[in-house]
């Protein structure tokens, strides 16, 4: 037998205390333990783990500074999820989830506010669709990428922070441009009513405001991570 401890026990394989203790220790370190067993007992344990990227820590810190809570939804067991969550400094986790159970978790979180889901696997697609916004990362399956609202064309998780920062800068720029445009129109309207502004001068100031708004919008083309406070 090759699989989880639960699978091995369901098939009636006797589990020695030493093997069970070792398995628990590995899972508490964040490793997924795969049991190799025969009818007579456990023959070995293989411990595997995905390395947590350094930029994942940066992303979590960035989101915390923005007042955003972070949760992990995983199919791994409780001990593994707890260890990884603690290492990343997450606000919480949901462990041992099947795809439909991830949907339930998403709906539970949505009852507390807006939810953004990040994923790359086929099993993540339904949850990405259910979330208020779904983000897929480079290497995601085709169905996941098609389901997501945004696809990050990089394996670096901190690019998500860049996307958030850029979107916030864009909204700020948009508000400034709208406010400035309305102010110019009101000033021109008042000037026309008072007889201080005529056709030629009105067109001049209007076109000048359009140029200023355009140049202000173009500033976003050169925005980098340092300017967004992410470096």
C-alpha positions as a Markdown table, in Angstrom:
| # | Residue | x | y | z |
|---|---|---|---|---|
| 1 | Unk | 0.0 | 0.0 | 0.0 |
| 2 | Unk | 1.2 | 3.5 | -0.8 |
| 3 | Unk | -0.8 | 6.5 | 0.5 |
| 4 | Unk | -1.9 | 8.4 | 3.5 |
| 5 | Unk | -2.1 | 7.0 | 7.1 |
| 6 | Unk | -5.9 | 7.0 | 6.8 |
| 7 | Unk | -5.7 | 4.8 | 3.6 |
| 8 | Unk | -3.3 | 2.3 | 5.2 |
| 9 | Unk | -5.4 | 2.0 | 8.4 |
| 10 | Unk | -8.6 | 1.5 | 6.4 |
| 11 | Unk | -7.0 | -1.5 | 4.7 |
| 12 | Unk | -6.3 | -3.0 | 8.1 |
| 13 | Unk | -2.5 | -2.6 | 8.1 |
| 14 | Unk | -1.1 | -2.5 | 11.7 |
| 15 | Unk | 0.6 | 0.8 | 12.5 |
| 16 | Unk | 3.5 | 0.7 | 15.0 |
| 17 | Unk | 3.7 | 3.5 | 17.6 |
| 18 | Unk | 7.2 | 4.4 | 16.4 |
| 19 | Unk | 6.0 | 4.9 | 12.8 |
| 20 | Unk | 2.9 | 6.9 | 13.8 |
| 21 | Unk | 5.1 | 9.2 | 16.0 |
| 22 | Unk | 7.5 | 9.8 | 13.1 |
| 23 | Unk | 4.6 | 10.5 | 10.7 |
| 24 | Unk | 3.1 | 13.1 | 13.1 |
| 25 | Unk | 6.5 | 14.7 | 13.6 |
| 26 | Unk | 7.0 | 15.1 | 9.9 |
| 27 | Unk | 3.6 | 16.5 | 9.3 |
| 28 | Unk | 4.1 | 19.0 | 12.2 |
| 29 | Unk | 7.1 | 20.3 | 10.2 |
| 30 | Unk | 4.9 | 20.9 | 7.2 |
| 31 | Unk | 5.8 | 17.8 | 5.3 |
| 32 | Unk | 3.2 | 15.5 | 3.6 |
| 33 | Unk | 4.0 | 12.0 | 4.8 |
| 34 | Unk | 3.3 | 9.1 | 2.4 |
| 35 | Unk | 3.2 | 5.7 | 4.0 |
| 36 | Unk | 4.7 | 2.6 | 2.3 |
| 37 | Unk | 3.1 | -0.5 | 3.9 |
| 38 | Unk | 2.5 | -4.2 | 3.5 |
| 39 | Unk | 0.1 | -6.5 | 5.2 |
| 40 | Unk | 2.5 | -7.0 | 8.1 |
| 41 | Unk | 3.0 | -3.3 | 8.8 |
| 42 | Unk | 4.6 | 0.0 | 7.8 |
| 43 | Unk | 7.8 | -0.5 | 5.6 |
| 44 | Unk | 8.7 | 3.2 | 5.3 |
| 45 | Unk | 7.6 | 6.8 | 5.2 |
| 46 | Unk | 8.4 | 9.3 | 2.4 |
| 47 | Unk | 8.2 | 13.0 | 3.4 |
| 48 | Unk | 7.7 | 15.6 | 0.7 |
| 49 | Unk | 7.1 | 19.3 | 0.8 |
| 50 | Unk | 6.7 | 22.2 | -1.6 |
| 51 | Unk | 9.2 | 24.9 | -0.8 |
| 52 | Unk | 7.6 | 28.1 | 0.3 |
| 53 | Unk | 8.9 | 30.9 | -1.9 |
| 54 | Unk | 10.4 | 34.0 | -0.2 |
| 55 | Unk | 8.1 | 36.3 | -2.1 |
| 56 | Unk | 5.1 | 34.5 | -0.6 |
| 57 | Unk | 6.2 | 36.0 | 2.8 |
| 58 | Unk | 6.4 | 39.5 | 1.1 |
| 59 | Unk | 2.9 | 39.1 | -0.3 |
| 60 | Unk | 1.4 | 38.2 | 3.0 |
| 61 | Unk | 3.2 | 41.1 | 4.7 |
| 62 | Unk | 2.0 | 43.5 | 2.0 |
| 63 | Unk | -1.6 | 42.3 | 2.4 |
| 64 | Unk | -1.5 | 42.6 | 6.1 |
| 65 | Unk | -0.3 | 46.2 | 5.8 |
| 66 | Unk | -3.3 | 46.8 | 3.6 |
| 67 | Unk | -5.6 | 45.3 | 6.2 |
| 68 | Unk | -6.4 | 42.2 | 4.2 |
| 69 | Unk | -6.7 | 38.9 | 6.0 |
| 70 | Unk | -5.1 | 35.8 | 4.4 |
| 71 | Unk | -6.3 | 32.2 | 4.6 |
| 72 | Unk | -5.1 | 29.0 | 3.1 |
| 73 | Unk | -7.4 | 26.4 | 1.6 |
| 74 | Unk | -5.7 | 23.1 | 1.2 |
| 75 | Unk | -6.3 | 19.4 | 0.8 |
| 76 | Unk | -3.4 | 18.6 | 3.2 |
| 77 | Unk | -4.2 | 17.5 | 6.7 |
| 78 | Unk | -4.6 | 19.6 | 9.8 |
| 79 | Unk | -1.0 | 19.3 | 11.0 |
| 80 | Unk | 0.6 | 20.2 | 7.7 |
| 81 | Unk | -1.8 | 23.1 | 7.1 |
| 82 | Unk | -1.1 | 24.5 | 10.6 |
| 83 | Unk | 2.7 | 24.3 | 10.1 |
| 84 | Unk | 2.6 | 26.1 | 6.8 |
| 85 | Unk | 0.1 | 28.7 | 8.0 |
| 86 | Unk | 2.3 | 29.5 | 11.0 |
| 87 | Unk | 5.4 | 29.8 | 8.8 |
| 88 | Unk | 3.7 | 32.2 | 6.4 |
| 89 | Unk | 1.9 | 34.2 | 9.2 |
| 90 | Unk | -1.6 | 33.6 | 7.8 |
| 91 | Unk | -4.7 | 34.6 | 9.6 |
| 92 | Unk | -6.2 | 31.1 | 9.3 |
| 93 | Unk | -6.5 | 28.0 | 7.2 |
| 94 | Unk | -8.9 | 25.3 | 6.1 |
| 95 | Unk | -7.4 | 21.8 | 6.0 |
| 96 | Unk | -8.4 | 18.5 | 4.4 |
| 97 | Unk | -10.6 | 20.1 | 1.8 |
| 98 | Unk | -12.1 | 18.5 | -1.3 |
| 99 | Unk | -13.0 | 20.7 | -4.2 |
| 100 | Unk | -16.7 | 21.1 | -3.1 |
| 101 | Unk | -15.6 | 21.8 | 0.4 |
| 102 | Unk | -13.4 | 24.6 | -0.9 |
| 103 | Unk | -16.5 | 26.2 | -2.3 |
| 104 | Unk | -18.2 | 26.0 | 1.1 |
| 105 | Unk | -15.1 | 27.7 | 2.6 |
| 106 | Unk | -15.2 | 30.4 | 0.0 |
| 107 | Unk | -18.9 | 31.1 | 0.7 |
| 108 | Unk | -18.2 | 31.2 | 4.4 |
| 109 | Unk | -15.5 | 33.8 | 3.9 |
| 110 | Unk | -17.7 | 35.8 | 1.5 |
| 111 | Unk | -20.2 | 36.2 | 4.4 |
| 112 | Unk | -17.4 | 38.2 | 6.1 |
| 113 | Unk | -16.5 | 40.4 | 3.1 |
| 114 | Unk | -15.1 | 40.4 | -0.4 |
| 115 | Unk | -12.9 | 37.4 | -1.3 |
| 116 | Unk | -10.1 | 37.0 | -3.7 |
| 117 | Unk | -9.0 | 33.5 | -4.5 |
| 118 | Unk | -5.5 | 32.6 | -5.9 |
| 119 | Unk | -5.0 | 29.1 | -7.4 |
| 120 | Unk | -3.4 | 27.1 | -10.2 |
| 121 | Unk | -4.9 | 23.6 | -10.1 |
| 122 | Unk | -7.9 | 22.1 | -11.8 |
| 123 | Unk | -9.5 | 21.6 | -8.4 |
| 124 | Unk | -9.2 | 25.4 | -7.8 |
| 125 | Unk | -11.4 | 26.4 | -10.8 |
| 126 | Unk | -14.8 | 26.2 | -9.1 |
| 127 | Unk | -13.5 | 28.2 | -6.1 |
| 128 | Unk | -12.0 | 30.8 | -8.4 |
| 129 | Unk | -15.4 | 31.2 | -10.1 |
| 130 | Unk | -17.2 | 31.5 | -6.8 |
| 131 | Unk | -14.9 | 34.1 | -5.3 |
| 132 | Unk | -15.5 | 37.8 | -5.9 |
| 133 | Unk | -12.3 | 37.7 | -7.9 |
| 134 | Unk | -10.2 | 34.8 | -9.1 |
| 135 | Unk | -6.5 | 35.1 | -9.7 |
| 136 | Unk | -4.5 | 32.4 | -11.5 |
| 137 | Unk | -0.7 | 32.3 | -11.6 |
| 138 | Unk | 1.7 | 31.2 | -14.4 |
| 139 | Unk | 1.6 | 27.4 | -14.9 |
| 140 | Unk | -2.1 | 27.2 | -14.0 |
| 141 | Unk | -4.1 | 24.6 | -15.9 |
| 142 | Unk | -6.1 | 25.8 | -19.0 |
| 143 | Unk | -9.5 | 25.6 | -17.2 |
| 144 | Unk | -8.2 | 27.5 | -14.2 |
| 145 | Unk | -6.7 | 30.3 | -16.3 |
| 146 | Unk | -10.0 | 30.6 | -18.3 |
| 147 | Unk | -12.0 | 30.7 | -15.1 |
| 148 | Unk | -9.8 | 33.3 | -13.4 |
| 149 | Unk | -10.5 | 37.0 | -13.7 |
| 150 | Unk | -6.8 | 37.8 | -13.7 |
| 151 | Unk | -3.8 | 35.7 | -14.8 |
| 152 | Unk | -0.4 | 36.7 | -13.4 |
| 153 | Unk | 2.2 | 35.8 | -16.1 |
| 154 | Unk | 4.9 | 35.1 | -13.5 |
| 155 | Unk | 5.7 | 32.5 | -10.9 |
| 156 | Unk | 6.6 | 35.2 | -8.4 |
| 157 | Unk | 3.8 | 35.6 | -5.9 |
| 158 | Unk | 4.8 | 39.2 | -5.1 |
| 159 | Unk | 3.5 | 40.1 | -8.6 |
| 160 | Unk | 0.1 | 39.9 | -7.1 |
| 161 | Unk | 1.1 | 42.7 | -4.7 |
| 162 | Unk | 2.3 | 44.7 | -7.8 |
| 163 | Unk | -1.1 | 44.1 | -9.5 |
| 164 | Unk | -2.9 | 45.3 | -6.4 |
| 165 | Unk | -0.7 | 48.4 | -6.1 |
| 166 | Unk | -1.0 | 49.2 | -9.8 |
| 167 | Unk | -4.8 | 48.9 | -9.7 |
| 168 | Unk | -5.0 | 51.2 | -6.6 |
| 169 | Unk | -2.7 | 53.7 | -8.4 |
| 170 | Unk | -4.9 | 53.5 | -11.5 |
| 171 | Unk | -8.0 | 54.2 | -9.4 |
| 172 | Unk | -6.3 | 57.2 | -7.7 |
| 173 | Unk | -5.2 | 58.5 | -11.1 |
| 174 | Unk | -8.7 | 58.1 | -12.4 |
| 175 | Unk | -10.3 | 60.0 | -9.5 |
| 176 | Unk | -7.8 | 62.9 | -10.0 |
| 177 | Unk | -8.5 | 63.1 | -13.7 |
| 178 | Unk | -12.2 | 63.1 | -13.2 |
| 179 | Unk | -12.1 | 65.7 | -10.5 |
| 180 | Unk | -9.8 | 67.9 | -12.5 |
| 181 | Unk | -12.0 | 67.6 | -15.7 |
| 182 | Unk | -15.2 | 68.5 | -13.8 |
| 183 | Unk | -13.4 | 71.5 | -12.2 |
| 184 | Unk | -12.2 | 72.8 | -15.6 |
| 185 | Unk | -15.7 | 72.4 | -17.1 |
| 186 | Unk | -17.3 | 74.2 | -14.2 |
| 187 | Unk | -14.8 | 77.0 | -14.4 |
| 188 | Unk | -15.4 | 77.3 | -18.1 |
| 189 | Unk | -19.1 | 77.3 | -17.6 |
| 190 | Unk | -18.9 | 80.1 | -15.0 |
| 191 | Unk | -16.6 | 82.1 | -17.3 |
| 192 | Unk | -19.0 | 81.8 | -20.2 |
| 193 | Unk | -22.0 | 82.9 | -18.1 |
| 194 | Unk | -20.1 | 85.9 | -16.8 |
| 195 | Unk | -18.9 | 86.7 | -20.2 |
| 196 | Unk | -15.2 | 86.4 | -19.3 |
| 197 | Unk | -14.5 | 83.4 | -21.7 |
| 198 | Unk | -15.3 | 83.3 | -25.4 |
| 199 | Unk | -15.2 | 80.5 | -28.0 |
| 200 | Unk | -11.4 | 80.7 | -28.8 |
| 201 | Unk | -10.2 | 81.0 | -25.2 |
| 202 | Unk | -12.7 | 78.3 | -24.0 |
| 203 | Unk | -11.5 | 75.8 | -26.6 |
| 204 | Unk | -7.9 | 76.6 | -25.7 |
| 205 | Unk | -8.4 | 75.9 | -22.0 |
| 206 | Unk | -10.5 | 72.8 | -22.7 |
| 207 | Unk | -7.9 | 71.3 | -25.0 |
| 208 | Unk | -5.2 | 72.2 | -22.6 |
| 209 | Unk | -7.0 | 70.3 | -19.8 |
| 210 | Unk | -7.4 | 67.3 | -22.1 |
| 211 | Unk | -3.6 | 67.2 | -22.7 |
| 212 | Unk | -2.9 | 67.5 | -18.9 |
| 213 | Unk | -5.3 | 64.6 | -18.2 |
| 214 | Unk | -3.7 | 62.5 | -20.9 |
| 215 | Unk | -0.2 | 63.1 | -19.6 |
| 216 | Unk | -1.3 | 62.4 | -16.0 |
| 217 | Unk | -2.8 | 59.0 | -17.2 |
| 218 | Unk | 0.4 | 58.2 | -19.1 |
| 219 | Unk | 2.4 | 58.4 | -15.9 |
| 220 | Unk | 1.0 | 54.9 | -15.0 |
| 221 | Unk | 2.9 | 53.4 | -18.0 |
| 222 | Unk | 6.2 | 53.9 | -16.1 |
| 223 | Unk | 5.1 | 52.9 | -12.6 |
| 224 | Unk | 7.5 | 50.3 | -11.0 |
| 225 | Unk | 7.5 | 48.4 | -7.8 |
| 226 | Unk | 9.6 | 51.0 | -5.9 |
| 227 | Unk | 7.2 | 53.8 | -6.8 |
| 228 | Unk | 4.3 | 51.6 | -5.4 |
| 229 | Unk | 6.2 | 51.0 | -2.2 |
| 230 | Unk | 6.8 | 47.3 | -2.9 |
| 231 | Unk | 10.6 | 47.3 | -3.2 |
